[in-house]
């Protein structure tokens, strides 16, 4: 007959050793597995064999992507952080969005979406005082920075406004531009001041003060003004030099080559829309 001592009669240090032994064994196994996994992940079998670039590559050549993005890619097929790789490609000029995928065995597939510049952006929004560094605005209303020398379209309009107002300025410009083109004009600059007042300029150089209001109010005010202003200009065989639409009962119109009398007849310079 074999006698056994109850567990609670053993010294405390012996009991702790009995409890710790399985835990220590499990930790040792985990350390071995981790070390083995690291050793396996660092084998040359997992090195990248090919990086394939798809999507928009009009603005960035493979050499540009290799020089700007590849130095920031760390890891192989198993260890690469896809989120960090995506940010490395999106940090390249003109790249708006990037998708990075692993494709077995050893292929990194990168799909790029480039910015489509639709306007120049002056973030300060002060009329006649451009921001220290002019940026660009893409088709999604997003401001981005790139080499302006890469812009092929020399007729991009100029938008200006407080930070965060770019989408609002772009939406209003699209509506005003449509109205202007129907009457042979083109809006080349649109500005929103810090106090919420709007101003635009035509390709001819004329400046039109739109004032404040909702987008629909501004568009209606502008569309009422356009045909009358151009009709007056045709009547005097000249062109519009400027206009002020901030008046409640009408607008003030200035024509090229026609001086303004210090005591003008209101009927000559104003007209109800």
C-alpha positions as CSV (number, residue, x, y, z in Angstrom):
1,X,0.0,0.0,0.0
2,X,1.4,3.4,-1.1
3,X,0.7,6.4,1.0
4,X,0.4,9.8,-0.7
5,X,0.5,13.2,1.0
6,X,-2.4,15.6,0.3
7,X,-1.4,18.5,-1.8
8,X,-2.3,21.1,0.8
9,X,0.2,19.4,3.2
10,X,3.1,20.2,0.8
11,X,5.3,23.2,1.4
12,X,4.1,26.3,-0.5
13,X,7.3,26.5,-2.7
14,X,6.7,22.9,-3.8
15,X,3.1,23.7,-4.7
16,X,4.1,26.8,-6.7
17,X,6.7,24.7,-8.6
18,X,4.1,22.1,-9.5
19,X,1.7,24.9,-10.8
20,X,4.5,26.7,-12.6
21,X,5.9,23.7,-14.4
22,X,3.2,23.4,-17.1
23,X,3.1,27.2,-17.6
24,X,6.9,27.3,-18.1
25,X,6.7,24.3,-20.5
26,X,4.0,26.1,-22.5
27,X,6.0,29.3,-22.7
28,X,9.1,27.4,-23.8
29,X,7.1,25.8,-26.6
30,X,5.7,29.2,-27.7
31,X,9.2,30.7,-27.7
32,X,10.4,27.8,-29.9
33,X,7.5,28.1,-32.3
34,X,7.9,31.9,-32.5
35,X,11.6,31.6,-33.1
36,X,11.0,29.0,-35.7
37,X,8.3,31.1,-37.4
38,X,10.7,34.1,-37.5
39,X,13.5,31.9,-39.0
40,X,11.1,30.5,-41.6
41,X,9.7,34.0,-42.5
42,X,13.2,35.3,-43.1
43,X,14.1,32.6,-45.6
44,X,14.7,33.8,-49.2
45,X,11.9,31.6,-50.4
46,X,9.5,34.5,-49.4
47,X,11.3,37.3,-51.1
48,X,9.3,39.3,-53.6
49,X,9.7,38.0,-57.1
50,X,7.7,40.7,-58.9
51,X,5.9,43.9,-58.3
52,X,3.2,44.6,-60.8
53,X,1.8,48.2,-61.2
54,X,-1.7,48.5,-62.6
55,X,-4.2,51.3,-63.1
56,X,-3.3,55.0,-63.6
57,X,0.4,55.5,-64.4
58,X,0.2,58.6,-66.6
59,X,1.8,60.9,-64.2
60,X,4.3,58.5,-62.5
61,X,6.7,56.3,-64.4
62,X,7.9,53.0,-63.0
63,X,11.2,54.7,-62.2
64,X,9.4,57.4,-60.2
65,X,7.5,54.8,-58.2
66,X,10.6,52.8,-57.6
67,X,12.5,55.8,-56.3
68,X,9.7,57.2,-54.1
69,X,7.8,54.1,-52.8
70,X,10.1,51.1,-52.8
71,X,12.6,52.4,-50.2
72,X,9.7,52.6,-47.7
73,X,8.5,49.0,-48.3
74,X,9.8,46.7,-45.5
75,X,9.2,43.0,-45.4
76,X,8.7,40.0,-47.7
77,X,5.6,38.1,-48.9
78,X,4.8,37.0,-45.3
79,X,5.9,40.0,-43.3
80,X,4.9,43.1,-45.4
81,X,2.5,45.4,-43.7
82,X,-0.1,46.1,-46.4
83,X,-1.4,49.3,-44.8
84,X,2.1,50.8,-44.6
85,X,2.8,49.7,-48.2
86,X,-0.4,51.5,-49.3
87,X,0.6,54.7,-47.5
88,X,4.1,54.5,-49.2
89,X,2.5,54.5,-52.6
90,X,-0.1,57.1,-51.8
91,X,2.8,59.4,-50.6
92,X,4.0,59.5,-54.2
93,X,3.0,62.8,-56.0
94,X,-0.2,62.5,-58.1
95,X,-1.2,59.2,-56.5
96,X,-4.6,59.6,-54.9
97,X,-5.3,56.0,-53.8
98,X,-3.4,52.7,-53.9
99,X,-4.5,49.1,-53.4
100,X,-1.7,46.6,-52.4
101,X,-2.3,42.9,-52.6
102,X,-0.3,39.7,-52.1
103,X,-0.6,37.2,-54.9
104,X,1.0,33.7,-54.4
105,X,3.8,33.0,-54.9
106,X,5.8,36.2,-54.4
107,X,3.8,38.8,-56.4
108,X,2.9,42.2,-55.1
109,X,0.1,43.7,-57.1
110,X,-0.4,47.5,-56.8
111,X,-3.4,49.2,-58.3
112,X,-3.1,53.0,-58.5
113,X,-5.6,55.8,-58.9
114,X,-4.1,59.2,-59.8
115,X,-5.4,62.6,-59.2
116,X,-7.3,64.4,-62.0
117,X,-6.5,68.1,-61.6
118,X,-9.6,70.3,-62.3
119,X,-8.4,73.6,-60.8
120,X,-5.7,75.5,-59.0
121,X,-6.3,76.1,-55.4
122,X,-5.3,79.2,-53.3
123,X,-6.1,78.2,-49.8
124,X,-5.8,81.6,-48.2
125,X,-8.7,83.0,-50.2
126,X,-7.6,86.6,-50.4
127,X,-8.5,88.2,-53.7
128,X,-5.3,89.1,-55.6
129,X,-3.1,87.6,-52.9
130,X,-2.4,83.9,-53.7
131,X,-1.3,81.5,-51.0
132,X,2.5,81.1,-50.6
133,X,2.2,77.6,-52.1
134,X,-0.5,77.1,-54.7
135,X,-2.0,73.6,-54.6
136,X,-4.3,71.6,-57.0
137,X,-7.9,70.4,-56.7
138,X,-8.9,67.1,-58.1
139,X,-12.2,65.9,-59.5
140,X,-13.4,64.7,-56.0
141,X,-13.0,68.2,-54.5
142,X,-9.8,67.2,-52.7
143,X,-6.8,69.5,-52.4
144,X,-3.4,67.9,-53.2
145,X,0.2,69.0,-53.8
146,X,2.2,68.2,-56.8
147,X,4.6,69.8,-59.3
148,X,2.5,72.4,-61.1
149,X,4.9,72.0,-64.1
150,X,3.3,68.6,-64.7
151,X,-0.1,70.2,-65.3
152,X,-0.7,70.2,-69.1
153,X,-3.9,72.1,-69.1
154,X,-3.0,75.8,-69.0
155,X,-6.7,76.9,-68.7
156,X,-7.4,75.5,-65.3
157,X,-9.6,77.8,-63.3
158,X,-8.4,79.2,-60.0
159,X,-10.4,78.5,-56.8
160,X,-9.8,80.2,-53.5
161,X,-11.4,79.9,-50.0
162,X,-10.9,79.0,-46.4
163,X,-9.6,75.6,-45.5
164,X,-12.2,72.9,-46.0
165,X,-14.3,74.9,-48.5
166,X,-12.8,73.4,-51.7
167,X,-15.8,71.1,-52.4
168,X,-18.2,73.9,-51.9
169,X,-16.3,76.2,-54.3
170,X,-16.0,73.5,-56.9
171,X,-19.8,72.7,-56.8
172,X,-20.7,76.4,-57.3
173,X,-18.2,76.9,-60.0
174,X,-19.6,74.0,-62.0
175,X,-23.1,75.6,-61.9
176,X,-21.9,79.1,-62.7
177,X,-19.6,77.8,-65.5
178,X,-22.6,76.1,-67.2
179,X,-24.6,79.3,-67.1
180,X,-21.7,81.4,-68.4
181,X,-20.8,79.1,-71.3
182,X,-24.4,79.4,-72.7
183,X,-23.7,83.1,-73.1
184,X,-20.1,82.8,-74.3
185,X,-18.3,83.6,-71.1
186,X,-16.0,81.5,-69.0
187,X,-15.4,81.7,-65.2
188,X,-11.6,81.6,-64.7
189,X,-11.6,82.3,-60.9
190,X,-14.0,81.8,-58.1
191,X,-13.3,82.9,-54.5
192,X,-15.1,82.5,-51.2
193,X,-13.9,85.0,-48.6
194,X,-13.6,84.3,-44.9
195,X,-16.8,86.2,-44.3
196,X,-18.8,84.1,-46.7
197,X,-18.9,86.5,-49.7
198,X,-18.4,85.2,-53.2
199,X,-16.5,86.8,-56.2
200,X,-15.7,85.5,-59.7
201,X,-13.7,86.6,-62.7
202,X,-14.3,85.9,-66.4
203,X,-11.7,85.1,-68.9
204,X,-12.1,88.7,-70.2
205,X,-10.9,90.0,-66.9
206,X,-14.3,91.2,-65.7
207,X,-14.8,90.8,-61.9
208,X,-18.3,90.1,-60.6
209,X,-19.2,90.5,-57.0
210,X,-21.9,87.8,-56.2
211,X,-22.2,88.6,-52.5
212,X,-23.6,86.2,-49.9
213,X,-26.4,83.5,-50.0
214,X,-27.1,79.9,-50.6
215,X,-25.8,78.1,-53.7
216,X,-29.3,78.3,-55.3
217,X,-29.7,82.0,-54.5
218,X,-26.3,82.8,-56.0
219,X,-26.9,80.8,-59.2
220,X,-30.4,82.4,-59.7
221,X,-28.9,85.9,-59.1
222,X,-26.2,85.3,-61.6
223,X,-28.4,83.8,-64.2
224,X,-30.8,86.8,-64.0
225,X,-27.9,89.2,-64.4
226,X,-26.1,87.6,-67.3
227,X,-28.4,88.2,-70.3
228,X,-29.2,91.8,-69.2
229,X,-25.5,92.6,-68.7
230,X,-24.4,91.2,-72.1
231,X,-27.3,93.0,-73.8
232,X,-26.2,96.3,-72.3
233,X,-22.6,95.6,-73.4
234,X,-23.8,94.9,-77.0
235,X,-25.9,98.0,-77.0
236,X,-22.9,100.2,-76.3
237,X,-20.6,98.0,-78.5
238,X,-18.2,97.2,-75.6
239,X,-17.7,94.5,-73.0
240,X,-18.4,94.1,-69.3
241,X,-15.5,95.3,-67.1
242,X,-17.2,94.5,-63.7
243,X,-20.4,94.1,-61.9
244,X,-21.8,94.2,-58.3
245,X,-24.8,91.9,-57.6
246,X,-24.9,92.6,-53.9
247,X,-27.7,95.3,-54.3
248,X,-31.2,94.2,-53.3
249,X,-33.1,96.0,-56.1
250,X,-30.6,95.5,-58.9
251,X,-27.0,95.5,-59.8
252,X,-24.2,97.9,-60.7
253,X,-22.5,97.4,-64.1
254,X,-19.2,98.8,-65.3
255,X,-18.4,98.7,-69.0
256,X,-15.0,98.8,-70.7
257,X,-14.1,102.2,-72.1
258,X,-17.0,104.0,-70.5
259,X,-16.2,106.3,-67.7
260,X,-18.3,106.6,-64.6
261,X,-19.7,110.1,-63.8
262,X,-19.2,111.2,-60.2
263,X,-23.0,111.8,-60.1
264,X,-24.2,109.1,-62.4
265,X,-27.7,108.5,-63.5
266,X,-28.7,105.3,-61.7
267,X,-30.6,104.1,-64.7
268,X,-27.4,104.1,-66.7
269,X,-25.5,101.9,-64.4
270,X,-28.1,99.8,-62.6
271,X,-30.8,97.5,-63.9
272,X,-33.2,95.3,-62.0
273,X,-32.6,91.6,-62.8
